[in-house]
Every structure is written in C-alpha cells, then in structure tokens.
Amino acid sequence: MDRVPAAPPVGLRTAEVTRADFVLVGHSHFDHLAGADVIAANAGAKIIGSNESCRVMRERGVPEAQLLPSQGGERHRLADGVTLRVFPSLHACTWILTDSGSGEEDHGHTRLTQDERAAVPGGLVQRITELATGGTEEGSAVLQHVQTSAGSLSDGGPLVYLIETPDGSVFYQDTSGCWTGVLAGIRADAAIMAASGRANVDGEPIQGSMAQFIAMEAKALGVRKVVLGHHDNWMPPVTRAEFDMAPVRAQLVVDAPGASLIEASYLEPVVL
C-alpha cells in the first residue's frame, strides 16, 4: 500500500510487487492487510490469513481460489518440501499505548474486563481519531490513508506462522502478542518478530519491556537468529521516530544467548 505522506520515503509499494506465490497475513487491521489484494491481482499470489482477512479480500475482488482461510492448526504446502503451519496468537495491547523505549518497563493494567479496557484513555484508536479529526494537513493525510486502505476494525484473530523447509524453519509474527503455551510447542531456527506497542502475553499486557518480550519469545522458540518487524516510523506522529535496538541486543545476551539480532535496513536482502 502507499505510505503516509509524513512517513520516511523508504520501502516498496505493493503495486511494485510482481512476483509472489503467497501472502501471509497475521491479522486484519489495515496496516497489515492493505495491499495484499494488489499483490494477489498483480502476481496471482494466494493469501493465507484469518476468516476476517479473507472476508475483506473477498470484498476487494480477490478470487476464492486465491484465498486460504485459516484459524490455527492448518498446514499449507508452499512448494515442494516447504510447508507452513498456522498457530493462534494475540494482538498487542493497543487499548493501552506506551511511549516507553524498547528497554523501559511498563507495569499495571492487568485483570481488566473489556469494558474497563475500553475506558482506559489514550489507546491507539483514540490517538488516530484525534489526529485525523484535528483539522491539520497531517491528520487529513492519515485519515485518507486509513479510509482508503483495505482492512477491518477487528484484528480477526491474530495468527503466527512456522515456515518449514529442508534447510530450517522460520517463525513469522506481525504483532507483539503470544500464547506462551503455543510457543512452548514450536521450535524454529530463525524468527521474524513484531516489536510495536505494549506486548500481550497470554491475554495481559506485559509487565516489563519490549526487549524482554522479544528475548522471552526467542528463548521459548530456541531460535538462533532474530529479525524485527513492525517497529519503524510508518505513520508519524502516531508511531515512534526511532526504535532502539541496543536494549534488545542486551536482553538477548541475558535470556537467549544463542540468538543473534540481525539489523537490516529497508529492502536489504537477509539470508536466514
């Protein structure tokens, strides 16, 4: 999809993607689902995602033959010798945002019911709404971006994926949440992990830092390589201008010393 005008001019527009076999969609929000329909049309790619993600793609004209609805427990064949396992997951706690750095701990807001969570001020939806209706040029651009992008108000039931190949396995996650019991049954050689917002652990906001969340997942999965995603400044001023990698590197040394952090720049090829 196109970027927000205020965001850094980096990355690849979905319209420029002409070769793809599959699109893995972790959840249904616009900033994760938008553009999948464009890639499906241009490249003939099949979309693997939740029932909600597939519903949105169906409304965008993606043929049923290119949709693989999943909810956890499925195994899809991507190529000869390459398969994909699907697991249920959780979305980051967007109802309580944090402006803390990656190594700063957040505490509190536990054991709240859904109505109590909805009453917590300063959540992501409120922040975007206030910006979009504030009458500024920047806010208008954000509003247009949200309104024209494919997506759902529901996360659709987040999913994580394990790509298994003859040369090793890769865990893929696109929002900072997890069921620790699910992770306990997964082993991977490398992991692509989301690093945004207040992490969600077993349905509660993490009592700690983003760096601790990433290291915890790396340890549980037994990975040797970690690549971070969803941590860039894609929708300023809602998003942070910079993500500090140093606390993540330091926490990995403590909790998952066998894992190394790969810091890639935009469009830089990474060999896992």
N, C-alpha and C positions, 0 to 999 in steps of 0.2 A: 504494500500500500504506500501511498505518498506520505512523506513526513510532515509534521507540524512545521510551518514556516520558521518558527523561532528556534527549532532544533538544529544542531550542527549538520552541515551538508555532507553527511557520510552515509555509507551503506548502499544497498542495492534495492531499487524499486522492483516490486513484484512483476510489473509489466516487462521488465528486462530479463526475467527468468524464462528460458525457452526449453530447458532440459530438466526434467524431474519425473521420477517414477511414482513417488509417494510424498504426501504432505502429512506430517504428524502434528496434530493439534491437541495441545494439552488441556485447554479449556475454551469456553465460548465467548469470552469478552472480546470487544472489538480490536483491542491492541494485540491479540493473539490469533484471531480468526480472519481478520480482514486481509484480503489478498490471496487467500487460499483458492477462492473461486477463480481469480485471474490466472493463477498458475495451472489450475485444473483445465481451464479453457485453452491456454496457450501451449501447454506441454502434454496434455492428456493424463496428467497425474491423478492418482487415486488419493482420496482424502480419508485418513483414519482419525476418528475423533468420537466424541460422545454423541448420543442421540440428539441432543440440543444443537451441537455444532453441525451435525448433518442436516438437521431441520433448516437451519439458517442457510446452509449451502444449497439445499434443495430449492429454497425460495429465490436464491440467486441464479438459478438455472443450471446448476451442476447436475448432470445426468445421474440417475440412480446407480448405474453400473460403475460410476467412479466414486461411490460413497461406501465406506466400510464402517458402519456404526459399531461402537464398542463401549463397554462399561466396566471392563476389568475381567480377566480370566480368558480372554481370547488370545489366540496365536495366529498371526498372519504371515504368509510367505512373501518376502520382498524380492527374492531372487534365488537361484539355485544355491542351496547351502546357507542362505541368510533368512532368518525368521525374526519376527517381532512379537514379544509378549507384552500384554497390556495389564496394568495394575491400577486399582483405585487409589486416589490421592486426595489432597486437600489444598484449598486456595489459601494464600497468605491472608492475614487478618487486616483487610482493607478498611474495616469498620473502626479500627484504632490505628491511625498512622503514626509513624515515628520519623523524626528528623535527626535521629541519632546516627553517628558514624558507624561504619561496619564493625568496629571493635567495642562500641559503647553498649552497655547492657540496659535493657528495658525490663521493668517488672510491673506486676499488678494486672488488673482487668481480667482476672480468672473467674471461672464458675459463673459467668453471666448468662442469662437466658437471652433468646433472640431479641425480645423487646427491650431488654436492658442494653444490649449491644447497639440497637438502633438509636438509643437515646444518647450514646456517647458522642460528644461533639468532635468535629474536625476529621471525619472519615474521608476516604478518597472521593466518594460520590459528592459529598458536600463541598469539598475543595474544588473539584472540577466544575460543579454547578455555579459556585460563587465566582470563579474565574470567567466562566462562559457567559454569565449574565451581568458582568461588571461594567459592560459598555466600553471596554478597551479593545483596540485592534488585535492585541494578542489573544484576548479572551474570545473574540469573534472567530479567530482562526482555529482555536481549539474546539469551539462549538461546531463549526463546519466540519472539522476533521472527524469528530465523534458521530455526527449525524449522517455523514456520507459513507462511513466505514461499515462493512458487514460485521455483525456481532449481535450478542444477546445481552440483556440486563442480567441474566443468570449466568453463573460460571458453568452450568451444565453438568456438574460433577467432574472435577478435575481428574486427569489420568496421567500416569507416568509410563514410560516405555523402556523395555530392555531389548536392544538390538543384538542378536546373537549371530556371530559369523565364525568361520573356521579359524580366524586369526585372533579372536577375542570378542568381548561383549562391551557394549556401551549403554549406560543408563542415561535416559533423557527426561528432564523435568523442566516445566516452563513457568512455575510459580512456586514460591517458597513455603511449601507445606508438605507434610508427610504423615502417614501412619507408621509408627515405629515398628509395629508388628509386621507390616507388609515389607518394610525394608529388611527386616531380620531374615526374610526368606529369599532375598535377592543377593547375588554376587556378581560383580562387574569388574572389568579391567580399567575402564575409564568412565567418567561421569560428566555430563553437561548439566550444571545445576543453576537454578534461578537464584538471584540474590537481590530481592527487592522487597521493601516494606517490613512489616513485623511478621516474622515467621510463625507458622502454625504447626504445632506439634501435638498430634492426637486430639485435635479439636480445641486446643487452648493456645493463646499467644505465648510465644517462647519467653521464658524467664531467663533472659540472657541476651546475647548479641547475635548479629547475623553471622559473624565469623565463627561463633560457637556452633550455630546451626549447620553451617556448611561442613565444619570439621566432624560434627556428630554423624552427618549423613555419609561422609567419606569413610569414616571408621566402620559404620554399620555395613556398608556395601563392600568394603575391602578393596577399594579402588587404588590404582597406582597413579592415575592422572586425573586432574580436576580442571574443567574449563567452566568459567562463569558466563551466564547469560542474563538478559533482562535486568541489567544493572546500569545501563547507560542513560544519558540525558535525552530521552526520546520525546518528552512532552514538557518542556520547561514552560512556566516555573513550577509545575506540579512535581516534576522529577528533580532529583539532585544533580548538580553540575558535575560531580566527580565521585567515584566510588574508590575508597582507599583499599588497595589490595594488601597492604602490609599487615594489618591485623589478621587477615585470612591466612597468609603465609605462616605467621607466627603460631596461630591456633592449630594449623595442620601439623606443625612440628610437635606440638604437645599431645594432641589427641589421635592423629593419624600420620605418624612419622613416615610411613611407607608411601604416602601420597604426595605428589608434587603438583604445584599450581602452574598451569600454562596460561600465560597472559598474552592473548592475541589481540592485534589491532583489527580495525574494520577490514573485511574482505581478505584478511591474511589466511592463506591455507594452513590448516593444522593437521598434522599426522598423529593419530592416536594409536 
